[in-house]
Amino acid sequence: IGSVHTRLPIGLASRGYRVVSLDYLPYPYRHPNLRPVRGDATHSPFAAKTFDVILAISVIEHVGIGHYGDPAHNTGDHDAIREIVRLVKPGGRAILTVPFGRALTDDSKRVYDPARLSDLLAPLPAARAEYAWSREGLWTPCTEREAATADWSGSTRAVALVAATMPRE
């Protein structure tokens, strides 16, 4: 989800994975293993329990802000998470990253603090997060407590990498 500004879908397709990319904007690359789909991450055109894995790398924080031409609505990030839960097969995985630190919403993104992240991830079963931060351009693993001090208005950035496995039926 959120594929237009990344080469991840083409990279995965080139390594033999069958990839469906979903973005509000058209995806510029083509590959026999890649099916780009234009659509809204909050209301996708796919049937429930379609995908083994969904990746949303650096995208959830933008959904509903309207910065990339998508419809603006305050609950876009939460709606996208609910859509991910709907789309992943039982036993499948959802993997996502979001900016983490002191809470912030600006004209292009949301930054999640511990409470905001917990609220966002509530629909994801057994979600677990790991953290990394960048101080002066070098990304390294860190604790949640360290990541929570990141101020995206300054030079320190942090991200939460979240992995969740859907329960088997």
C-alpha positions as CSV (number, residue, x, y, z in Angstrom):
1,I,0.0,0.0,0.0
2,G,1.3,3.4,-0.9
3,S,3.6,2.4,-3.7
4,V,4.1,5.3,-6.0
5,H,7.0,6.9,-4.2
6,T,9.0,3.7,-3.7
7,R,10.7,1.0,-5.8
8,L,9.8,-1.7,-3.2
9,P,7.0,-3.3,-5.4
10,I,9.2,-3.5,-8.5
11,G,12.1,-4.9,-6.3
12,L,9.9,-7.6,-4.8
13,A,8.4,-8.4,-8.2
14,S,11.9,-8.7,-9.7
15,R,12.8,-11.2,-7.0
16,G,9.9,-13.5,-8.0
17,Y,7.1,-12.4,-5.7
18,R,3.7,-11.8,-7.1
19,V,2.9,-8.2,-6.1
20,V,-0.2,-6.1,-6.1
21,S,0.6,-2.4,-5.4
22,L,-2.2,0.0,-4.3
23,D,-1.8,3.7,-4.5
24,Y,-4.0,6.7,-5.1
25,L,-1.6,7.8,-7.9
26,P,-0.4,5.7,-10.9
27,Y,2.6,3.5,-10.3
28,P,5.4,4.3,-12.9
29,Y,7.1,0.9,-13.2
30,R,6.0,-2.3,-15.0
31,H,6.9,-6.0,-14.4
32,P,5.2,-9.3,-15.2
33,N,4.9,-10.1,-11.5
34,L,3.5,-6.7,-10.6
35,R,-0.1,-5.5,-10.9
36,P,-0.4,-1.9,-10.0
37,V,-3.9,-0.8,-8.9
38,R,-5.0,2.8,-8.4
39,G,-7.3,3.1,-5.4
40,D,-7.8,4.4,-1.9
41,A,-6.1,2.6,1.0
42,T,-9.2,3.1,3.1
43,H,-11.6,1.5,0.7
44,S,-9.7,-0.9,-1.6
45,P,-11.3,-2.8,-4.5
46,F,-10.2,-6.2,-3.1
47,A,-12.2,-8.9,-1.5
48,A,-11.7,-9.7,2.2
49,K,-8.8,-12.0,3.1
50,T,-7.1,-11.7,-0.2
51,F,-3.4,-11.2,0.7
52,D,-0.8,-13.3,2.5
53,V,1.2,-10.1,3.4
54,I,0.5,-6.4,3.3
55,L,3.4,-3.9,3.5
56,A,2.7,-0.3,4.3
57,I,6.1,1.3,4.6
58,S,6.0,5.0,5.3
59,V,2.4,5.4,4.1
60,I,-0.1,5.1,6.9
61,E,0.9,8.5,8.4
62,H,-0.1,10.2,5.1
63,V,-3.5,8.6,4.5
64,G,-6.3,11.1,4.8
65,I,-4.0,14.1,5.0
66,G,-4.7,15.0,1.4
67,H,-1.0,15.9,0.6
68,Y,-0.7,13.3,-2.2
69,G,-4.1,14.0,-3.8
70,D,-6.0,11.5,-1.7
71,P,-9.2,12.5,-0.1
72,A,-8.7,14.4,3.2
73,H,-10.3,13.0,6.3
74,N,-9.1,12.9,9.9
75,T,-9.5,9.2,10.3
76,G,-7.6,8.1,7.2
77,D,-4.8,6.4,9.1
78,H,-7.3,4.4,11.3
79,D,-9.4,3.6,8.2
80,A,-6.4,2.3,6.4
81,I,-5.4,0.0,9.3
82,R,-9.0,-1.4,9.4
83,E,-8.8,-2.1,5.7
84,I,-5.4,-3.9,6.1
85,V,-7.0,-6.1,8.8
86,R,-9.9,-6.9,6.4
87,L,-7.6,-7.8,3.5
88,V,-5.0,-10.0,5.2
89,K,-5.7,-13.8,5.2
90,P,-5.8,-15.7,8.4
91,G,-2.3,-16.5,9.4
92,G,-1.1,-13.7,7.1
93,R,1.1,-10.7,8.1
94,A,0.8,-6.9,8.1
95,I,4.1,-5.0,8.3
96,L,4.2,-1.3,8.5
97,T,6.3,1.6,9.5
98,V,5.2,5.0,10.9
99,P,7.0,8.1,12.2
100,F,7.4,7.9,15.9
101,G,8.2,10.5,18.6
102,R,6.5,13.6,19.9
103,A,2.9,13.6,18.4
104,L,2.6,15.9,15.4
105,T,0.3,16.4,12.5
106,D,1.3,18.7,9.7
107,D,0.3,19.2,6.1
108,S,1.9,15.9,4.9
109,K,2.1,13.4,7.8
110,R,1.3,12.3,11.3
111,V,3.9,11.4,13.9
112,Y,2.8,8.9,16.5
113,D,3.6,9.0,20.2
114,P,3.1,5.9,22.3
115,A,-0.6,6.6,23.0
116,R,-1.4,7.6,19.5
117,L,0.4,4.5,18.1
118,S,-1.4,2.2,20.6
119,D,-4.7,3.6,19.4
120,L,-3.8,3.2,15.8
121,L,-2.7,-0.4,16.2
122,A,-5.7,-1.5,18.3
123,P,-7.4,-3.4,15.4
124,L,-4.2,-5.3,14.6
125,P,-4.0,-8.5,16.5
126,A,-0.8,-9.3,18.4
127,A,1.0,-6.3,16.8
128,R,4.5,-5.8,18.1
129,A,6.7,-2.8,17.4
130,E,10.5,-2.2,17.2
131,Y,12.0,1.2,17.0
132,A,14.9,3.0,15.3
133,W,16.0,6.5,15.3
134,S,18.2,8.8,13.3
135,R,20.4,11.4,15.0
136,E,22.5,13.4,12.5
137,G,21.5,11.0,9.7
138,L,22.6,7.6,11.1
139,W,19.7,5.2,11.7
140,T,20.2,2.8,14.7
141,P,17.9,0.6,16.7
142,C,16.6,2.1,20.0
143,T,14.0,1.6,22.7
144,E,10.5,2.9,22.6
145,R,11.4,5.3,25.4
146,E,14.3,6.7,23.3
147,A,12.2,6.9,20.2
148,A,9.4,8.7,22.0
149,T,11.8,11.7,22.6
150,A,12.3,12.2,18.8
151,D,11.1,15.6,17.7
152,W,10.3,15.6,14.0
153,S,10.4,19.4,14.1
154,G,14.1,19.1,14.8
155,S,17.0,16.9,13.6
156,T,16.1,13.7,15.4
157,R,13.7,11.3,13.7
158,A,12.3,7.9,14.9
159,V,10.2,5.2,13.4
160,A,8.1,2.3,14.7
161,L,8.3,-0.9,12.6
162,V,5.2,-2.9,13.3
163,A,4.5,-6.5,12.5
164,A,1.2,-8.3,13.1
165,T,0.0,-11.8,12.4
166,M,-3.7,-12.3,11.7
167,P,-5.2,-15.1,13.8
168,R,-5.9,-18.4,12.0
169,E,-9.6,-19.3,11.8
